[in-house]
Amino acid sequence: MIRYLPRLLMTIAILLASIPCAFAETRTISWDPVTTYTDNTLIEVGKTVSYTAYWTTDIGLSLPSLRTIGASLATTSTTFDPTVQGMTRGGTVYFTAKAVLNTGEESALSPGYAWVVPIVVPPPVLTAVAVSGPSSVNEGGTGTYTATGTWDNGTTAAITPTWSENSTYTTISTGGVLTAATVTANQTVTVTASYGGRTGTMSVTIVDVPAVLTSVAVSGPSSVNEGGTGTYTATGTWDNGTTAAISPTWSENSTYTTIGAGGLLTAATVTANQTVTVTASYGGRTGTMSVTIVDVPGPSPAVPKNIGISGPISSGTTEVWRLAWDPVTTYANDAPLEPGRTVRYTAYWTDDPALSAGSLRQLASLVSVPTVDFDPVARQMPVNQPAYLTVQSILDNGDRSSLAAGLEWVVANAGPVPPSGGSIIKK
């Protein structure tokens, strides 16, 4: 039987980490580590002690009443939420713990430690929201608004509300920044802050300030994939220093693209990257942006399979051998090639089994049939040494497959010449 510490839970620390929202809180209980047996001898090196902590409303710590807070704990503390544990607020509970050796031996329960579960005061109720900020904003300008909440306990604090406004002349961001468009006369806007089921409002005047447009800037993606779209926006700058989003007349200078009235650029298919200039015209000013239409490589064709060699198919002064493989009819992802697509092949040989790019020598280039006939001597293949044959497929748009796995092949010589120069010698 393991010796438990007489004051195991008498030295318990109950710490509070309280979170007002939703009445959540956490407490931590801790105790002294167990290091001896009941006969006061030390627990041997190599044996480990874990702990199980309980709580109960029974001062007698009856086993059926125990509720586990933490089990198989390697540390001498554990954290719990009284509400989650089902502890009655204002009631008294008792904590206890036991130690367990890794051999399975267990201590008795430590004496119970009494604790009164604290009563949590409900959070205050929000009663009002007030909006603060400039009472007027110049057209093309911005104004920043803040909100303050008031609670039923009389406290006030800055809050982060949901912002809205009721005008086509303005927009407001999540941070409370009101942006005013150009107006032809002063306009009244209501700015609203919503928070915790309450709202606050403020009346703001958008002031018509005569100003001269000095420049137009275009924003949007610097590149658009072929067949894709990109949305562009324009910002005007006036001589009074204000800036605002504008709705310009859009144009572009390429046969590869079109652009709509809303700034949506649509790219056609290209065979190589193309540069397009997007232009926004507004109020006698223009802004431009250079955009790259990106040629997006399509899926590569499948790697040629079942490469084999046969022959010689002719002999004499030269021997011709035939390299053959299965025709490629799919992409690398096994999707079938579209009707009308054509595939050609380039065959190589190398003395490098890794098929390094610098070692490859062409046997045939861009052939349309899945065979290549070759003379190994004419191709300068070494005799009686391994050569490695491989093939690559190429689509009609230039997309290439990976190299096929190398086929090892040895060019054999014709054997030794017959003896010559015979003679008979008289002894």
KOLFINU-430923 format. One record per residue (C-alpha): x, y, z; residue in one letter. Coordinates in steps of 0.05 Angstrom, whole numbers, plus 5000, padded with zeros to 4 digits. Layout:
BEGIN
XYZa...
END
This chain:
BEGIN
500050005000m502850684982i503751185038r499351795025y501352465052l497152655113p496353365088r495653185014l489553625003l490554055064m495854405023t491454434961i491755094923a485155304892i486655834840l481656234800l482156394726a475456724715s472256884647i466057334657p462957144590c457656604597a459356514672f465356074653a471056004703e476655524718t479955314783r486254924796t487554444853i494554204870s497853764922w504653524946d507952964907p508052254937v515151984944t514651434998t511050795018y506750755081t512850505119d516551155102n521350815054t522651174989l519250934925i524550604882e527850954823v524350744759g517450714789k512651274771t506851564809v500451824778s494452144812y486952134808t483152724838a475852714859y470453164889w464252994928t458853304970t459552735021d464252925078i465252185089g468152105018l463951495003s466251164939l459451194903p459351954914s466252094884l466452474818r472952474779t476353144764i482652844733g485252134724a492251844711s495252524723l502852574717a502853244751t500653444821t495153904798s488953924754t484154454729t476554434729f470454864717d465554834777p459554924731t461754384683v462953924742q455854054766g457954364833m452354754867t453955484875r454255674949g454754944969g460554585002t464454044965v470253614988y476553464947f480752834955t485952464915a489651804911k496551604885a497651014838v504250674823l505750424752n505549734783t498249834799g498949944874e494250494900e494250934962s488251065005a484351704993l487252325024s483052685076p477553115046g478753855036y472554275042a471154854994w465055294986v463355374913v463156134901p456856464874i458056794807v454957484798v451557534729p454858014681p451858704672p446658814617v448059284559l442859844559t445160334506a450160454449v452761154431a456261344366v461861864364s465562164305g465562764258p458763064244s460763184171s465262864120v467563184055n465762833991e471362353971g473862354042g473361914103t471261964175g472561474232t466961314280y467260974348t461960674394a461160674469t456760184508g453060344573t451059774621w445759734675d450959784729n452760484705g459360284671t461460504601t466660224554a468960264482a465859704440i466959404371t460159414338p457459214270t457259844229w452260044176s449660654140e443460824099n446161194039s448461053968t453461613978y457561254031t460460594053t462960414123i468159894140s468259394198t472959874233g468060454230g471460834173v466061194132l468061334060t464161864022a463061873948a462462493904t455862873915v452863443876t449763743940a450263624014n447362954035q445162694103t447261984123v445461584186t451161184214v448860594257t452760174307a449659514328s452259124389y449358624438g442258724413g442659484420r443760024367t446260734367g445861234310t448961884288m446962364233s452862554187v452963064131t456762904067i459363574044v459563763971d466564053964v468364283893p474963963875a479063803813v480863093795l488463043787t489762303775s486761613768v490060983795a488260273773v488459683822s487558943810g491458303796p498058393758s496757743720s490757353695v490956633672n488756493601e481256343601g480556683669g478157353694t480757913738g476958493770t479959183767y478059803807t479960533800a481361073852t481161813837g485462333872t483163063876w487063703886d484463763957n488163123976g481962683979t481562003946t475461583929a473460983889a470861173820i466960833765s471060973703p470460783630t474760163622w478859963561s484659513542e489359473482n489658733466s486158233421t487157723477y482558073527t476058433536t473958863595i466859013619g463859653646a464959393716g472359283707g472058533695l477658323649l476657673611t482757323580a482656893518a487256293505t494556483490v500356073465t505356483506a504957023560n502157673534q502458383563t496058793564v494959513586t488459633625v486160363623t481160713667a478561393641s474761863687y473662613690g478662763635g484062353669r486661653656t490261123696g493560503668t496159833694m500359313658s497358613663v500557953641t495957433609i499156783631v499756193585d497755623632v500754953612p495554423601g496153723630p502153333604s501152703562p502152013592a509051693594v510051173539p509350463565k511649753547n518049963513i521449373478g526849243427i526948723372s531548533315g535748563281p530548713228i535948753175s543048503171s549048533126g554149073130t549649403182t544549143232e538149533244v534149443308w527049673324r524950033388l517350013399a512350223452w504850293463d501550903432p499851453482v492351603483t491451933551t494052493594y498552343654a492352363698n489251793656d484052253625a483252083550p486052563499l480752973464e478852783392p483453113342g489553153389r495952873361t501852563397v509052513372r515052173403y522452293414t526951703430a533751743464y539451303485w544551423540t549951063579d547351363644d542250913679p539451543714a537651833645l540752503663s538753053614a545953213593g547352483575s541352373528l542652273453r536852273404q535151653364l529252003331a525552663341s518052803338l516052163302v508652043294s508951273301v510750883364p516950553333t524050763316v528950363274d536350503286f543350253272d547150213339p553850283304v551650913268a549051183334r555951063365q553250603419m558950243456p559649503442v558749003498n556749553547q549849723572p545950273537a539350543563y533550693515l527851163533t522051523500v518152173513q511252353485s509753063460i502853363449l501153803390d501454413435n508554243457g506953963526d511553383542r511152763585s516552523632s521652033605l519651303604a523650833649a530250653616g530649993578l537449683588e540449383525w547349133506v550149203435v553948553420a559648513370n559847983316a564947553352g572247443336p574747373264v576746673240p584146483240p588246703180s595346653154g595845893159g602245523138s605544833142i612544783172i617144183158k620943933218k
END
